[in-house]
């Protein structure tokens, strides 16, 4: 599986996908960055779980995340690691919904407000055509009060 290096001194490798014969991807990430923005990652990496034991850049711990959407998890980690060149200016509705699901799961929506506002504002003109409910749940999930009010 290809390795995507988001932090060259990363101490955790997220293994994504792998289900349904789908090729998995691997993300090299820094646990200290993830623990700053997500109480879920904080518990995972500092709360005595196996994933947090003996974390070291010389031997990164592999953490399988088979249930998380591969593209959404990669985008989530790129944003949290400030990999701004790889963050798209526009995001389709399905990708936005998947990202919102992960932001909820890992309780880390705050760092996504800026990008969320940009992505949602591009989709607002089509909100009445299709996906209105999904866009509403995205604005709620990413805590975007202005577009939420506009939609409601």
C-alpha positions as CSV (number, residue, x, y, z in Angstrom):
1,X,0.0,0.0,0.0
2,X,1.3,3.5,-0.8
3,X,2.6,5.5,2.2
4,X,1.4,9.1,2.3
5,X,3.8,11.0,4.6
6,X,2.0,13.9,6.4
7,X,4.7,14.3,9.0
8,X,8.3,13.1,8.3
9,X,8.8,12.4,12.0
10,X,5.4,10.8,12.4
11,X,4.9,8.1,15.0
12,X,1.7,6.6,13.9
13,X,0.7,4.9,10.6
14,X,-3.1,4.9,9.9
15,X,-3.9,2.0,7.7
16,X,-7.0,2.8,5.7
17,X,-9.4,0.7,3.6
18,X,-8.5,-2.9,3.1
19,X,-12.1,-4.0,3.2
20,X,-13.9,-5.4,0.1
21,X,-10.5,-6.2,-1.6
22,X,-10.0,-2.5,-1.8
23,X,-6.3,-1.5,-1.8
24,X,-5.4,0.2,1.4
25,X,-3.5,3.4,1.9
26,X,-1.2,4.3,4.7
27,X,-0.8,7.7,6.3
28,X,2.2,8.6,8.4
29,X,0.9,11.1,11.0
30,X,2.1,12.7,14.2
31,X,0.1,11.7,17.2
32,X,0.9,14.9,19.1
33,X,-0.8,17.0,16.4
34,X,-3.9,14.8,16.4
35,X,-4.1,14.8,20.2
36,X,-4.2,18.6,20.2
37,X,-7.4,18.8,18.2
38,X,-9.3,15.7,19.0
39,X,-10.3,14.3,22.4
40,X,-10.8,10.9,20.7
41,X,-7.3,10.8,19.4
42,X,-6.1,12.1,22.8
43,X,-7.7,9.2,24.5
44,X,-6.4,6.8,21.9
45,X,-2.8,8.0,22.1
46,X,-2.4,9.1,25.7
47,X,-5.1,7.2,27.6
48,X,-3.3,3.8,28.1
49,X,-4.7,2.1,25.0
50,X,-2.4,-0.1,23.0
51,X,-2.2,2.5,20.2
52,X,-0.5,4.9,22.5
53,X,2.1,2.7,23.9
54,X,5.8,3.3,23.0
55,X,5.1,5.8,20.2
56,X,8.3,6.5,18.3
57,X,9.2,8.0,14.9
58,X,11.8,5.3,14.5
59,X,9.2,2.6,14.8
60,X,5.7,4.1,14.0
61,X,2.8,2.2,15.4
62,X,0.3,0.9,12.8
63,X,-3.3,1.7,13.6
64,X,-5.9,0.1,11.3
65,X,-8.9,2.2,10.6
66,X,-10.9,-0.1,8.3
67,X,-14.3,1.5,8.9
68,X,-13.2,5.1,8.1
69,X,-13.7,6.5,4.6
70,X,-10.2,6.5,3.0
71,X,-10.5,9.7,1.1
72,X,-12.2,11.6,3.9
73,X,-9.6,10.4,6.5
74,X,-6.7,11.4,4.2
75,X,-8.3,14.9,3.8
76,X,-8.9,15.1,7.6
77,X,-5.3,14.3,8.3
78,X,-4.0,16.6,5.6
79,X,-5.9,19.6,7.1
80,X,-4.8,18.8,10.6
81,X,-1.2,18.5,9.5
82,X,-1.4,21.8,7.6
83,X,-0.7,20.2,4.2
84,X,-2.4,23.2,2.6
85,X,-1.2,22.5,-1.0
86,X,-3.2,19.2,-1.0
87,X,-6.5,20.7,0.3
88,X,-9.0,21.1,-2.6
89,X,-10.7,24.4,-3.2
90,X,-14.0,22.6,-3.9
91,X,-15.4,19.4,-2.5
92,X,-18.4,17.4,-3.8
93,X,-21.4,16.7,-1.5
94,X,-20.5,13.0,-0.9
95,X,-16.9,13.9,0.2
96,X,-18.2,16.7,2.4
97,X,-20.7,14.3,4.1
98,X,-18.0,11.7,4.7
99,X,-15.6,14.3,6.1
100,X,-18.4,15.6,8.4
101,X,-19.0,12.0,9.7
102,X,-15.3,11.7,10.6
103,X,-15.2,15.2,12.2
104,X,-18.1,14.0,14.4
105,X,-16.5,10.6,15.1
106,X,-13.2,12.1,16.2
107,X,-14.8,15.3,17.7
108,X,-12.6,17.7,15.7
109,X,-14.8,19.9,13.6
110,X,-13.3,23.2,14.8
111,X,-10.2,23.2,12.5
112,X,-12.6,22.6,9.5
113,X,-14.7,25.7,9.8
114,X,-12.7,27.8,7.3
115,X,-12.6,25.1,4.7
116,X,-16.2,24.0,5.5
117,X,-17.5,27.6,4.8
118,X,-15.6,27.7,1.5
119,X,-16.9,24.3,0.4
120,X,-20.4,24.8,1.5
121,X,-20.8,28.3,0.0
122,X,-19.8,26.7,-3.4
123,X,-22.7,24.2,-3.0
124,X,-25.3,26.5,-1.6
125,X,-26.7,27.5,-5.1
126,X,-27.6,23.8,-5.7
127,X,-29.0,23.2,-2.2
128,X,-32.6,23.5,-3.4
129,X,-32.0,21.1,-6.3
130,X,-30.6,18.2,-4.4
131,X,-28.9,17.3,-1.3
132,X,-30.5,20.0,0.8
133,X,-30.7,17.7,3.9
134,X,-27.1,16.6,3.5
135,X,-25.9,20.1,3.2
136,X,-27.9,21.1,6.3
137,X,-26.3,18.2,8.3
138,X,-22.9,19.3,7.1
139,X,-23.4,22.9,8.2
140,X,-24.6,21.6,11.6
141,X,-21.9,19.0,11.9
142,X,-19.1,21.4,11.1
143,X,-20.6,24.1,13.2
144,X,-21.1,26.6,10.4
145,X,-23.8,29.0,11.7
146,X,-24.1,31.4,8.8
147,X,-24.7,28.8,6.0
148,X,-26.9,26.8,8.5
149,X,-29.1,29.9,8.9
150,X,-29.1,30.5,5.2
151,X,-30.3,27.0,4.5
152,X,-33.0,26.9,7.2
